[in-house]
Amino acid sequence: MPVTQTPATPATPVTPVTPVTPATPVTQTSFTLRKDREGIPRICVKTHALSPEDEIGEVVERYAARYLEPGDIVVLAESPVAITQGRAIPVKTLHPRVSARILWRFVRKVPYGIGLRNPYSMEAAIQECGVLRVWFAAILGGFLRMLGRRGDFYRIAGIQARMIDAVGTSPVKPYDECVLKGPQEPYEVVKGLKRRFGVEFAIMDINDIGGSWMVAGTSRINAKALEDLMRDNPMGQGTQLTPITIVRARGTKLLLD
């Protein structure tokens, strides 16, 4: 008896799934875990070389947000934040005025960098703070230095004068040919980032010879304790490209209750 073959039912075609593109692309991130002498974890997060085309909140979202935990402090290096704000000024565009060419010569030499001891960075300070304020700071600061006090020039001239880095400070091109001004409205920056990510944020100026200064930080951060924690500069000062450090601060003296 002949066998009747039932024709096979064709497979139901599979509709390809369209991938969902996140608002901010998540990048495969490289990081280094460095603990301090008390064992507090510090996660140094590598990014691309930042530019004025970047927005610092998007950089945090792209590279660091996936690692954040309640009680963390996110430390941002001062100069990269300023770079994203367009505050890296090519030296060839700066034209030091007479005041800048006079005043830079009276800036004390320090071991941690040139600072304002350069006519171009002094010109940047005058642009930020005003020529009269800088002259007043120089005259009064010089007088007080003769009496044994130091640092009054920057206290009088203001925070922006203190944050300026001379040309050649950054090893990352093209910023090695720029004077780097400090971040604009740093307290507004950290407060906005805390609202967005729900953890504490700080902007810090750190160097390789023990200088550690919290330029701005959100309300729960113990500034002195954080400065001590970061004094060994785990972020580096070369071409590491690690402008973000996540500090596991929960349950430590780094957070104020």
For each residue, the residues with C-beta under 8 A, 3 or more apart:
1:
2:
3:
4:
5:
6:
7:
8:
9:
10:
11:
12:
13:
14:
15:
16:
17:
18:
19:
20:
21: 25
22: 25 26
23:
24: 58 61 62
25: 21 22 62
26: 22 62 66
27: 62 63
28:
29: 45 46 63 64 66 67
30: 45 46
31: 43 44 45 46 67 242
32: 43 44 46 234 242
33: 41 42 43 44
34: 41 42 44 234
35: 39 40 41 42
36: 39 40 42 229 232
37:
38:
39: 35 36
40: 35 36 229 247 248 249 252 254
41: 33 34 35 247 248
42: 33 34 35 36 229 230 234 245 246 247 248
43: 31 32 33 67 245 246 247 248
44: 31 32 33 34 234 235 236 240 242 244 245
45: 29 30 31 63 64 67 242 244 245 246
46: 29 30 31 32 63 240 241 242
47: 50 59 62 63 80 241 242 243 244
48: 241
49: 172 241
50: 47 54 59 80 83 84 243
51: 54 83 84
52: 83 84 85 86 88
53:
54: 50 51 58 59 84
55: 58 59 84
56: 59 60 76 80 81 84 189 193
57: 60 61 192 193 196
58: 24 54 55 61 62
59: 47 50 54 55 56 62 63 64 84 243 244
60: 56 57 63 64 65 74 76 193 197 244
61: 24 57 58 64 65
62: 24 25 26 27 47 58 59 65
63: 27 29 45 46 47 59 60 244
64: 29 45 59 60 61 67 68 74 244 246
65: 60 61 62 68 197
66: 26 29
67: 29 31 43 45 64 246
68: 64 65 72 74 197 198 199 246
69: 72 199 248 250
70: 198 199 250
71: 199 248 249 250 251 255
72: 68 69 199 200 246 247 248 249 250
73: 199 200 201 202 221 226 246 247 249 254 255
74: 60 64 68 193 197 199 200 201 202 244 245 246 247
75: 201 202 203 204 226 230 235 244 245 246 247
76: 56 60 80 81 190 201 202 203 204 243 244
77: 80 81 203 204 206 235 243 244
78: 81 82 163 182 183 186 203 204 205 215
79: 82 83 165 169 170 175 180 243
80: 47 50 56 76 77 83 84 243
81: 56 76 77 78 84 85 183 186 189 203 243
82: 78 79 85 87 88 163 180 181 182 183 184
83: 50 51 52 79 80 86 87 88 175 180
84: 50 51 52 54 55 56 59 80 81
85: 52 81 82 183 184
86: 52 83
87: 82 83 180 181 182 183 184
88: 52 82 83 170 175 178 179 180 181
89: 93 94 124 178 179 180 181
90: 93 94 174 177 178
91: 94 120 167 177 178 179
92: 177
93: 89 90
94: 89 90 91 120 123 124 179
95: 123
96: 100 101 104 119 120 122 123
97: 100 101 123 126 131
98: 101 102
99: 102 103 122 126 131 134 135
100: 96 97 103 104 119 120 122 123 125 126
101: 96 97 98 104 119
102: 98 99 105 106
103: 99 100 106 107 116 122 134 135 138
104: 96 100 101 107 116 117 118 119 121 122
105: 102
106: 102 103 138 142
107: 103 104 115 116 117 122 153
108: 117 145 150
109: 117
110: 113 115
111: 209
112: 207 209 211
113: 110 165 166 169 207
114: 117 118 121 166 168 169
115: 107 110 118 121 164 165 166
116: 103 104 107 121 122 125 161 164 166
117: 104 107 108 109 114 121 166
118: 104 114 115 121 122 166 167
119: 96 100 101 104 122 123
120: 91 94 96 100 123 124 166 167 179
121: 104 114 115 116 117 118 124 125 164 165 166 167 179
122: 96 99 100 103 104 107 116 118 119 125 126 134
123: 94 95 96 97 100 119 120 126 127 179
124: 89 94 120 121 127 128 164 179 181
125: 100 116 121 122 128 129 134 157 160 161 164
126: 97 99 100 122 123 129 130 131 134
127: 123 124
128: 124 125 158 160 161 164 181
129: 125 126 133 134 137 157 158 160 161
130: 126 133 134
131: 97 99 126 134 135
132: 135 136
133: 129 130 136 137 156 157 158
134: 99 103 122 125 126 129 130 131 137 138 157 161
135: 99 103 131 132 138 139
136: 132 133 139 140 156
137: 129 133 134 140 141 152 153 154 156 157 161
138: 103 106 134 135 141 142 153
139: 135 136 142 143
140: 136 137 143 144 152 156
141: 137 138 144 145 152 153 154 156
142: 106 138 139 145 146 153
143: 139 140 146 147
144: 140 141 147 149 152
145: 108 141 142 148 149 150 152
146: 142 143
147: 143 144
148: 145
149: 144 145 152
150: 108 145
151: 154 155
152: 137 140 141 144 145 149 155 156
153: 107 137 138 141 142 156 157 161
154: 137 141 151 157 158 161 162
155: 151 152
156: 133 136 137 140 141 152 153
157: 125 129 133 134 137 153 154 160 161 162
158: 128 129 133 154 161 162
159: 162 163 182 215
160: 125 128 129 157 163 164 181 182
161: 116 125 128 129 134 137 153 154 157 158 164
162: 154 157 158 159 182
163: 78 82 159 160 181 182 183 205 215
164: 115 116 121 124 125 128 160 161 179 180 181 182
165: 79 113 115 121 169 170 179 180
166: 113 114 115 116 117 118 120 121 169 179
167: 91 118 120 121 176 177 178 179
168: 114 176
169: 79 113 114 165 166 180
170: 79 88 165 175 176 178 180
171: 176 238 239
172: 49 175 176 239 241
173: 176 177
174: 90 177 178
175: 79 83 88 170 172 178 180
176: 167 168 170 171 172 173
177: 90 91 92 167 173 174
178: 88 89 90 91 167 170 174 175
179: 88 89 91 94 120 121 123 124 164 165 166 167
180: 79 82 83 87 88 89 164 165 169 170 175
181: 82 87 88 89 124 128 160 163 164
182: 78 82 87 159 160 162 163 164 186 205 215
183: 78 81 82 85 87 163 186 189 203 215 216
184: 82 85 87
185: 188 189
186: 78 81 182 183 189 190 203 215 216
187: 190 191 216
188: 185 191 192
189: 56 81 183 185 186 192 193 201 203 216
190: 76 186 187 193 194 201 202 203 216 217 218
191: 187 188 194 195 218
192: 57 188 189 195 196
193: 56 57 60 74 189 190 196 197 201
194: 190 191 197 198 199 200 201 218
195: 191 192
196: 57 192 193
197: 60 65 68 74 193 194 201
198: 68 70 194
199: 68 69 70 71 72 73 74 194
200: 72 73 74 194 217 218 220 221 249 255
201: 73 74 75 76 189 190 193 194 197 217 218
202: 73 74 75 76 190 214 215 216 217 218 221 223 226
203: 75 76 77 78 81 183 186 189 190 214 215 216 217
204: 75 76 77 78 212 213 214 215 226 227 230
205: 78 163 182 211 212 213 215
206: 77 211 212 213 230 231 233 235 237
207: 112 113 210 211 233 237
208: 233 237
209: 111 112
210: 207 231
211: 112 205 206 207 231
212: 204 205 206 227 228 230 231 233
213: 204 205 206 227
214: 202 203 204 217 221 223 226 227
215: 78 159 163 182 183 186 202 203 204 205
216: 183 186 187 189 190 202 203
217: 190 200 201 202 203 214 221 223 226
218: 190 191 194 200 201 202 221
219: 256
220: 200 255 256 257
221: 73 200 202 214 217 218 226 254 255 256
222: 225 226 253 254 255 256
223: 202 214 217 226 227
224: 227 228
225: 222 228 229 252 253 254
226: 73 75 202 204 214 217 221 222 223 229 230 247 254
227: 204 212 213 214 223 224 230 231
228: 212 224 225 231
229: 36 40 42 225 226 247 254
230: 42 75 204 206 212 226 227 233 234 235 245
231: 206 210 211 212 227 228
232: 36
233: 206 207 208 212 230 236 237
234: 32 34 42 44 230 245
235: 44 75 77 206 230 240 242 243 245
236: 44 233 240 242
237: 206 207 208 233
238: 171
239: 171 172
240: 44 46 235 236
241: 46 47 48 49 172
242: 31 32 44 45 46 47 235 236 245
243: 47 50 59 76 77 79 80 81 235
244: 44 45 47 59 60 63 64 74 75 76 77
245: 42 43 44 45 74 75 230 234 235 242
246: 42 43 45 64 67 68 72 73 74 75
247: 40 41 42 43 72 73 74 75 226 229 254
248: 40 41 42 43 69 71 72
249: 40 71 72 73 200 252 254 255
250: 69 70 71 72 255
251: 71
252: 40 225 249 255
253: 222 225
254: 40 73 221 222 225 226 229 247 249
255: 71 73 200 220 221 222 249 250 252
256: 219 220 221 222
257: 220
